[in-house]
Every structure is written in structure tokens, then in C-alpha cells.
Amino acid sequence: MAYKTVVIILLVAVVATLLVGIPKSPRTITPANPDDPERLPEGVVKKVLIVGGGLAGMSAALDLAERGYQVTLREADSALGGVYLQSKPVQKLGQTFIVDRGMQAWFHNFHSAWELIHRLGVEDNFRRWEVHDVVYRKYEPERMYSHGIFPLNLAGMIFRSPNLNIMEILLWLRCAWDFINYNHDTNFKRWDSISFDEYMDMFDIHRGFYDIVLEPGMKASYQDKSTFSAAEMFLFSHMFYVSNPQADYRDIAKMNQATAIINPWADKLRSLDVKIEMGSSVDSLIFDKSGKIVTDSGHPKESYDHVILAAGLNSTKTIFRNSLQLLKDAKDRSTRDRLNKVLEKHLAKLPLAPPFKILTVWFDKRLQGDYNPAIVQTPSFQPITIITQCHMINEDYAQWANKSGGSVLAFQMFAWEHGKIPDDKLWNFVAPTVREIFPEIFQRGFKVLAYHVDGADTYPSYQKGLAKYRPTATFPKECGFPNLAFAGNWLHAKYPTALIERPIATGREAANQILLSDRVRQSPLIVTDSHGPGFFQYM
């Protein structure tokens, strides 16, 4: 009997492999100039201005400083880290807490991000987030995790689910075919013109698997789900589910993001003599007669050989508009025309996603019920997207909680659609929804001791139809700006990348453009393979 069982399992695995395919390992984009030296020659001075102190700017700065460049990094805000990893000190309850701008997961396929963590030697500041908890209004709570070889790991997720069964998955096969046979080279041409909701309706696809597995990931993308590009959804699923058995493996920081990675990163940059200027905004760029960028208007006496715009989308638009305004009376019409082309035909076409808010609340009690996950996604409980019990994962909050007996919960709310609600009214607004998820908070009369509201409205939109306007890191050079590169989360990459991986990877791309132009060996770039595991890639 045992022999027959083994044979059946092997046959199922063989058939599944033939249908689903074989996962592909990450690939390395090797340097285009492998024979060039690793650093600038002795005595050669090259200066680089990097605008923006988020992940993209810090990534580019590290690569260039290690190669011997003199780097100046200008950040308009008072803290590094940008939209993803910014942390700021907040005074609450008589002490200082370093409050993050939300919880960030570091996925297995964030190859550039993990390479950075290893370079900085901060691996011990992170730990595995093993189980993915999700609660729904219409379904039983899920505890998802991926174990085993592909495709048995996916089968295991289905068999463990209290909501999914094989019959429902069979109704979803049309959609699964497109995920398994993902092709990054053709993905946006095929699917960017429609939203994923429209894709589901077009093929009359059963929505159970989407509601249970895909929607939580999509909600964590900061986007409005009704307009979210089908191409972007296929990309997200490739990155976080399908590309390999470890795709959904993720880690989280044990402490605030500043302590975990941003401060060590900044210390490393300073040790390489990077000049970091905080509270230093760049309003416009100054060009020479040939159209090359010399400096920014706020520092006219300085000059740079290269410039990387690693600012957010709206800031980059503003810099281009102001630069164009400065050139309105200049005789160099060609520079004005090139600036206008980049601005009007590309940047101006790209909108922002809806804003997001994060409400951090200090309570006098802790949850003690049977359902008590440290992190839980809540895709059907608008406006809340993720709830994090900070004292269960963050050492700073844990120390306060152990001393006080209280707890700290962070409520992340992406794609905010409820207008301007005053910060002091936000808890009252979300409390009825929190009551549905964690009724114990209200049954046991938790007292709110303090709270803090953060958020941003600078995240780029990934709604349908935008891919054709989204530039690459090297796009400025292709438009006639030889010493300018872009970096950031709003760019298009020629390989699969998303969330915090995109700014880090495009920062390296921008640095590599400079290295190539100066005959210094580029850095290799490890990326997720552009193809899904299926054997029937669309050409």
C-alpha cells in the first residue's frame, strides 16, 4: 500500500511538472565592460550629485563611492530612507520612540536588497516571517506558507487552506496558465492596457483564489485595486509566488528600520566620504552650452560630472519644470526641447497612487485571545490593509510593553479614499473596523494611551496603461542628457522587480551607467529570471 502511494505521488509530481514547468534560478546581468578597472584611476577626480536620499539614491551612492567617486547626496527631508524605510523619532509617554513609516517585508526575490544587507553586515537585524496570516469577511482566516519543492509547495498551500479546494483551482486554470508562463519581455505589451479586474471578467475566471491569495498581495502594493494594471499583477505574482518555491519567503527587521539598515548604510556612505546633506532640496538643474548638467540652481558655484535624479516622481517633475523655466530665454533651444520631451511625453503622464496612512497606537493592555498573529493582512476590511503588533517584532516596543504591560499596534492603510480626516479623529474612524478584526480590544476595554499618524502621498501609480510612459534608468541619456540618470520606484525595469527592490536595483543601474561612461567596471546585478516556470512562454 505504501509503495502504491509513493508511485502515485511521483506520477502526480511528474504530470504537474510537465504542466507547470520548472522554476528558474535568479540570473546575473554581468558588466558590459568586464575588462575595465574596478575603480577610478589614481588621481582622477569625478564628482557625482545624487538628488534624493531614499533607497535609490543611497544604493547609487554606495556603488559609486566604493569605486572612488566623490559623491554628494542631497535629501530634502530630515531623515533618510524615503517612502519605504523612513523612520523618525517621536515623543510619546515620556520617552522617545523611533517610528517607522510602516512595516516592510524583505522577500526572497529582493536580490539587490539582500546583497546590500550582506554588504553592510546587518543580517542579524532581520528574522524570518514564516507564516502569512490573512483575515477576511467572507472566508476563514488563512495561515499561508510555502514549503517543499515546486510545484508541491503550491499544492501544499491549497491542501492546508480551509477555504480552497482542487475544484476551485480547476476553475482558475486559465489565469494560472498566464502566471506560470510569465514572460517579462512581452508582459506589458500584452496586459498593461487592462486592469486585473477586467482581465478576470474577460475570461470569466473564478474569483476565490484571487480573493484569498492574490488580493492581499495586491492591496500591499499601495494601489487602487480597481485600476491596478493586469501586467503589474502578473509581475507581482511572478515575484512573490510563482517564480520559485521560496518566492514568498520574507524577513522583517527586529527593530526600527533606521537602526536595522538605514543608519548602518549611512555610516558606510560617510566612511567612504560621501557628503550627505539633509534638509537640502534641489529645485532645478543648470546646463552648459552643450546640454550637459553642471550643477543645481541652489549651488551654482559647484560643478559635477554626473547627476542622478533619485527623487520621487513628483519631485522629479518639479525639477524638470523649474529647469525648463530657467531655460525659457536661453539660446539653446535643443536642450529645452529635450527637457520638454521627457517632461510632457513621459513624466507628466505618470500619476501618483492614492495616499497611504499609518496609525500607531499605544494601548494599556495586550491581546490574549486564540487568534493573535504578530502581523495580519486584512484585504476586505477597508480602510485597514495590515495590522502589526509592533511589540511582538520590534525590540524597542517590546521593552516598553514588557515594562508597562501594554501593547503597540500599527494600522497600515493603503490606497486611502476617505478624504482628509484630522489625525486626532483617525482612531475613532477606524475603530469600528478594528472591532470586527480584534473584538477583544473593545470587550476588555483597552485604553488608548497615545497614538501617532504618518503617511505619504508620493507613491507612484501602477494603474493600467502607464507602462509606455514609464522611463528606464538610462532614459535621460537616450534623450540627449549624457550625464543624467534616473533611479526610483516609478521607473520601468527590463527585468522583474517590485516594491523596495525596484529603487535599490535602479540605483545600481544608474550607477552602472556612470561607471560605463568613465570606463570603470560595472557592478553585476542579480535579478529574478524574466520567465515563469512554464514551458509555453509567450513570444
N, C-alpha and C positions, 0 to 999 in steps of 0.2 A: 504493500500500500504506500509506504514511504517512497519507494522507488518510482511509482507512478506519479506521485505528487511532484517529485523533483523534475521528472520528464515534462510534465505539464507546465511547470513554472518556466523551464528552459525554453519550451516551444513558444509560450506566450512572450517571453523576453525577445526571442528571435524575430517573431512576427512584428512585435511592437517596434523593434529596432529598424526593421525593414520599412515600416510605415512612417515612423517618426524620425529616424536618422540617427546620427552620431554627433554629440556636441563637439565643438571645435575649441581648441586652446586659444588663449589670447595671442595676438600677433604683435610683432615689433616693427614699427616704422623706423628703419635704420637711417643713419645720417646720409644725406645726399653728397657729403664731402668727407668720406671716411679717412682720406689721406692727409687732411689738413691738421695742423697742431691743435691741441686741446685748449690752449689759452692764447690770449693775445701775445705777440712777441714782446720781449723785454723792451721797455722804453716807449712802447706805443700806447697812447692815451686815447681812449674812446669813451665819450660821455653819453649816457642814456637818461632821458626823462621818462618816468613812468607815472601816468596820471591815474590814481586810484589805488587804495590800499586794501582792497578786498583780496580774495583768493587768487584772482587772475594776476593782479599786479604783484603780489608777493611771490607768486610762482615764477613769473618772468624775472623778477629782481634776483631771486636766488640763483637761477641758471646763469644769468649774465655776470653777477658778482663773482661767482665761482670761476668764471672764465677770464677774470681780470678787468672787467669793465668798471668804470666809475658810474655808479647808479644813484640817481636822486628819485625818491618815491614821495609823491605829494598826495596826501589824503585830506579831503575837506572836513571829515568828521573828527571827533575827538578819540575814536577808537578804531583799530584795525579790525579786519575780518569781514567787512562788507555785509551784504544782506543775509548771508548764511551763518557766519560764525562770530558775529559781533557780540561782545559781552561788555557790560558796563557796571560799575559799582552803584549800588542802590542802598540808601539808608532806610532800614526797617527794624522796628522793635529794638532800637538802641544799639544796633550793630550794622556792619557793612556786609552786604551780600553781593556777589558778582553774578548778575542775572544775564542769562543767555537770551539771544533772540530765537528762542525755540530749540527743541531737541533735534539733533541731526544724526541720521544713521549713516555709517560708513560701510557701504556694500562691498561685496567680494569683487565686483567688476569695476570698482573705482581704482584702476591700476595706477594711475598717476598719483592719486591721493595716498595710496598705501606706500608707493615708492617714496613719497615725501615723508610720511611718518617714519619710515625706516631710516631715511637720511638724517632726520632730526633726532633719532634715537628715543622716541617717546611712545614706543609700543605699549609700555606698561601703563600708560594713561588711559588705555581703552580695554574694554572687555566685550565678549560675545553677547549679543542679544539673541538668545536661542529661539525663543518662541514668539510668534507674531500673533498677538491677541486682537480680535476684532469683535465688536458687538453690533447688532443690527436690530431694527424694529421688526422685520418680517421673518428673521431666521434665528436659529440658535447661535449662541456665541461660538466662535471658531478659535482654535489654538493651532496655528499653522507652522509647520517646519518641514524642511527638505532633508531627508537622509537617504543614503544609498546611491547606487549607480543609476544613470539615466537610461530608460525612462521610468524605471521602477520607483524612483524618488517621487515623480509626479503621481504615479498610481497610488503610492502610499498616502499622499496628501488627500487624495479623493476617498480612499477607503477609511481614513481616520475621521473624515468630516461627518458631523451629524446632519449636514444639510445636503451634501452632494451624493449622487449615485451614478453608476455607469450609464443608466438610461438617459439621464440629463446630459452627461458628457457627450453621448452619441448625438444629441440634438444640437450640440455646439461644434460639431466636427468641421463645418465649413469655415468657421472663424479660426479654429485650431490649425487648419491647413495653412492659412496665411501667416500665423505666428511661427509655426515650425519652419516654414520655407522663407523666412525673412531674408531680404536682400537689401542692404543699406544703400547700394548704388541705384536701385530703382524704387525704393520705398516711397520717397516723397513725390516722385513723378506719378506714381500710381494712386496714392491715397491722400495727399495733402489737401485736395480740393473739397473733401467732405469731412464732417465731424465723425467721431467714432459712433455716436448715437445714430447718425444717418447710415453709417456702414451696417450697424446691427439691424436697422429697419430694412435696408436694401436687400439683405439676404434672409430676412425673417428669422434671425438667429435667436435661439432660446436665451433668455437673459439671466438665468440662475447663476451660472458660473461668473458672468460679468459682475452681478451684484455682490457675490460672495468673495471673489478673489481679485478681480481687476479694479473695481471701483475704489477700494481702499487705497491702492497704489496711485490711481489717477487723482484722487482727492488730495493726496500728499504732494502733488505736483504744483500746488498753488493756483490751479487753473479753474475756470468755469467749465464744468463737465459738458454742458450743452453745446459748446462750440469747440471743444478740445479736438485738435486735428487727429484723424484716424492714423495718419503716418506717425505722429508723435506717440500715439498709444501703442502702435506696433513697436516703435523704438523702445519705449519704456518696458514693455513686456519682454522684449529681447534682452534688455539689460538686467532685469530684475527677476525673471522667471525661467526663460526658455533657453538661453544661450549655453548654459552648462548647469550641472547638478548643484553647484554651490552658488548659483546666481542670487538666491535670496538670503545667503549668509550675510549678516551685518553685525557691526560692532557699534558701541556707543561709548562716549567719554565717561570716565568715572568721576570727573569733576567738571567745573565750568570750562567752556571751550577756550577761553583766554589762557587759563593755566595749562590745559591739556595740550594745546598746539599753537595758538596764536603767539603767546609770549615767547616760547622757545624758538619759534620761527623768526620773530622779530629780533630776538637776541642773536640768532645765527646771521641774519642780514647785517646787523650792526657790527658783528665780529668781522665781517667781510667789507667793512667800511661803507656800507650802503647808508646814504643820508636820508633818513625818514623824517619828513616834515608833516606834522599833524596840524589840523586846522588850516590847511593851505590849499585853497581851491584854485583851480585853473579855469579861467573864463574863456580864453581864446588862444589861438596859436599864431605865431608870426612866421612868415615865409620870406625866403630870399628871392632874388630875381629869377632863379631857375625853378622855383616852385618847391624847393626843399624846406622843411620846417627847421627853424633855427632855435626857437625857444617859445615860451608862453608869454602873454602880454603882461603878466604880473611881475616878470623877472627879465626885463629887456636887456640887461647887461650880461646875462648868462647866455651860453650857447651850447647846443647839444648836437651830437652826430646822429642820434636816433631818438624817436619818440614812440612810446607805446600808450595808446589810449585804452586803459583797463578800467575805465569808469563805467557806471551804469548806463543803460540805454538812454534815459532822458538827459543825463549829464553830457553824454557824447553828442546828442542832438544839439544841446545848448552851445557846446564848444564849437561845433561846426557852424551854427547860425551866427554866433558872435564873430568867428573868424571870417565868415563871408561878409559880414557887415564892415569889418575893418578894411576889406579889400575893395569896397564899392567904388572908391575913387582911384584905385591902383591901375597902372597901365597894363599890368599882366592879366589880361582877360582869360588866358588859358587856365591859370590857377583858379580863378573864380568859377569858371565853367566846370572844372573837375570837382571842386568842392560842392557846387550846386548839384551835380550829378549824384554824388554819394549821398547827399542830404535828401534831396527830393525824390529820387528814384529808389532809395533803399531805406535809410534811417527813418524818414518821415512816414513811411508806410507801416512801420512796426509799432503797434500799440503796447500798452502795459497791461498786465493781468490785473484783476481786481485786487484791492489791498488785502493784507492779512493782519490779524491781531493776535496777540498773545497775552493772556491774563494769568498772572501768577498770584496764587492766594495762599497765605499762611493761615492755617486752622489750629485750633487748640486741641484737637483730637485726631486719631488715626483711624483709617478704615480697618475693620477686623472681620468683615464678612467672608464667606466662602469664595466669592469672586473678587479678587483683589490684585489684579495684574499691575506691574510697575508701569507699563506702557500699554495703552489700548487705543486702537483706532475706532472711530465712531462715524462711518461714512453716511449713515442715514439719519444722524442726529444733528441737523443744522442748528446753529452755525458751527458747532464744535467738530473738529476733524480728528484731533489727537488729544488724549489726556495723559499726562506724565506725572507720576508720583515722584517728585524730584528727590525727596528724602530717601527713596529706595535705590537710587542710582548715583546720586551726586553726593560726594563725601562732605562738601561744605554744608548742604542742607541736612544731611544725616546727623552731623554733630549737633546742630541746633535742635533737631527733632528728638534726639536721644536725651538731651538736657531738659527740654520743655515738655516732652510727651505729645507734642503737636505734629503737624504734617505740612508739607508744601506741595500743592498741586498746580501744574501749569496746563492751561486750556488753550490749545492752538486752534485758531480759526482761520482757515484759508478761504480764498475767494469770497471775501466779506461782501455782502449785498444788502446790508441793513442801515446804510446811511451813517450819519455822524451821531454816535451815542457818546455822551460825556464819559470820561474814564470812571468817575465816581458812580455811574449808573450801570456800568457794564456787568458787574456781578449779578445785580437784580435782573438784568435782561437774560442772562444765560442760565440762571438758577433753575427755572422750570425744566430745561433740557437736562441739566446735571442731575436733577431729581429722578429723571427716568433712567439714567445710566447707573448712578450710585445713590439710591434712595436712603442708604444708611446715613449719609451726611445730614439729612434732614430729620430722619427718625430719631437719631441720637443727639440732635441739636448742636451740631458743630458750630462754633463761634468763629467768625472771620476776624482774625487779629490784624491783618494788614494785606494789602494787595498792590500789585504793580502792573501797569499796562504798557505794552510795547507793540511794535508792528512796523510795517513799511508799505509804501505804495509804489515801489520802484522795480518790482519783479516783472520781467518781460512776459508777454502773452505768447502762448503756443496754440492759438486758435487756428482753425483751418485757413488755408490759402496764403499763409505768410512765408512759407519756405523759400519762395522765389525771390523774396526781398531780403532775406537774412544773409548778411555778408559773412565771409570767412575771415580768419585772422590775417591772411595775406591780401585781402581785397584792396586795401588802400594802395598798395604797391602796384596792383594790376590797373588801378585808375590813375596812375601817374604820380603817386606820392612815394618815392623810393625809400624814404627813411621813416615811414609811418607804418605801424601795425596796430591791429585791434586785438583785444583779449576780453573775454567775458562770457557770462551765461546767456547772452542774447544772440550769440553767433551760431552759424551753421558749421558743423564739422564733417569732414569726409569719412568719418568713422563713427561708430555708435558711442555716444557719450551723453550724460544727463546729470542734472542736479549739481552737487558740489564738484563732481568730476569734470564738468564742462569748463568752468573757469580755470581750474588748475591745468587742464590739458591744453586749452587755447593759450594760456600764459606761456607754456613751454613752446607752443607753435610760434608765438610772436617772437620769443627769444631766439628760436631757431632761424627765423628769417634774418635777424640781425647777424647771427653767427655766420650764416652762409654768405651774406654780402661782404663780411670782413675776412672771409677765408679762415674762420675758426670752426673746428669740428662741431657739428650739431649734436644735440643730446638725443639719444634714442627715445622713442615714445611708444610705450606699451599700451595697446588698446584692445577692447573686446573685438572678436572677429566680426566681420561685416555680414556674415551669413549665419542663419539659423541652422539647426542640426539636420533639417530635411534634405533629401536627395533631389528635390524638384525645385531648385531655385528659379525664380522668375528672371528672365534675361531681358 
